[in-house]
Amino acid sequence: MIVALGLLSGLLTTGAWLPQLLRTWRRGRADDISYGYLTAFAAGVLGWLAYGLLAAQPAVVVANLVTFTLIAALAVLKTRPRRPADRTPR
């Protein structure tokens, strides 16, 4: 039961990144996401991944491994924009 709760929680928090990743993919850029944020968040996720490995907690390991993969994909999209930023005033 505890592992199922951990897996469900990991699924929800990791899945929360999918809309941001899809939005960034569709827009072709991620200029609204700072490098500082991505770096700090990725470091925290790697910390949780290490914790999960050391504590032998599969739900923590899986969730953070997938989350880190999504963050890495977002960072790649940010460093290699496919479209120039829209500079029109809103």
C-alpha positions in Angstrom: 0.0 0.0 0.0 2.8 2.4 0.8 4.7 1.7 -2.4 1.4 2.2 -4.4 1.0 5.6 -2.7 4.5 6.5 -3.6 4.1 5.4 -7.2 0.8 7.3 -7.6 2.4 10.4 -6.0 5.4 10.1 -8.3 3.1 9.7 -11.3 1.2 12.8 -10.5 4.2 15.0 -9.7 6.2 13.8 -12.7 3.2 13.9 -15.0 2.8 17.6 -14.1 5.8 18.3 -16.2 4.3 16.9 -19.4 2.1 20.0 -20.1 5.1 22.3 -19.8 7.2 20.1 -22.0 4.5 19.8 -24.7 3.9 23.6 -24.5 7.6 24.2 -25.0 7.7 21.7 -27.9 4.8 23.4 -29.6 6.1 26.9 -29.1 9.6 25.8 -30.2 11.3 27.7 -27.3 11.5 27.9 -23.5 12.5 31.5 -23.0 10.0 31.8 -20.1 11.9 29.2 -18.0 15.1 30.3 -16.3 18.3 28.4 -16.3 18.6 29.0 -12.6 15.3 27.3 -12.0 16.1 24.3 -14.2 19.5 23.9 -12.5 18.1 24.1 -9.0 15.2 21.8 -9.7 17.4 19.3 -11.5 19.9 19.3 -8.6 17.0 18.6 -6.2 15.6 15.8 -8.3 19.1 14.2 -8.5 19.3 14.5 -4.7 16.0 12.7 -4.3 17.2 10.1 -6.9 20.3 9.5 -4.8 18.2 9.3 -1.6 15.9 6.7 -3.3 18.8 4.6 -4.4 20.4 4.7 -1.0 17.2 4.0 0.9 16.1 1.3 -1.7 12.8 3.1 -2.4 11.8 2.1 -5.9 8.9 4.6 -6.2 11.3 7.5 -5.4 13.9 6.2 -7.8 11.5 5.7 -10.7 9.6 9.0 -10.2 12.8 11.1 -10.0 14.5 9.3 -12.9 11.6 10.1 -15.1 11.3 13.7 -13.8 15.0 14.3 -14.4 14.6 12.9 -18.0 11.7 15.4 -18.6 13.8 18.3 -17.1 16.7 17.3 -19.3 14.5 17.4 -22.4 13.2 20.8 -21.4 16.7 22.0 -21.0 17.7 20.8 -24.4 14.6 22.6 -25.9 15.7 25.7 -24.1 19.2 25.6 -25.3 18.2 24.8 -28.9 15.1 26.9 -29.7 13.4 26.0 -33.0 11.8 29.5 -33.4 12.9 33.0 -32.5 11.2 34.5 -29.5 8.1 36.6 -30.2 9.0 40.2 -29.3 5.6 41.7 -30.1 4.1 43.7 -27.2 1.0 42.3 -25.6 
